[in-house]
């Protein structure tokens, strides 16, 4: 009877050791995959037909979600930082578009200036988002024409 207990204790100890060896690998892939999903979902939202106000709200939520996610690998951390920058630039682009419709009615010069700023910011954001995608092995194509 005591041999059975000892062998069961050894089996439990071995299972615990194996669990400790396997679990860290599971956590790292899950963490980076959450960042990958958020990046892909956010990039897809930029191309979806929606109002600038809706896009603004979606980008704010995406940035917030990325801020709360943690990466376990160096490429994941790099991708997360690049994605936050990219979505922040995209958000600035949307804000420029919103300003153009709110404040520049009848003022052609101000409208052109805001449109140029919106394009410049989206182009910059798209570059950061593509770099984040490359860090994770995800292809990010054109984003709203940029």
Secondary structure, DSSP 8 states (H G I E B T S, - for coil): -HHHHHHHHHHHHHHHHHHHHHHHHHHHHHHHHHHHHHHHHHHHHHHS---HHHHHHHHHHHHHHHHH---SSHHHHHHHHHHHHHHHHHHHHHHHHHHHHHH-TT-HHHHHHHHHHHHHHHHHHHHHHHHHHHHHT-----STT-
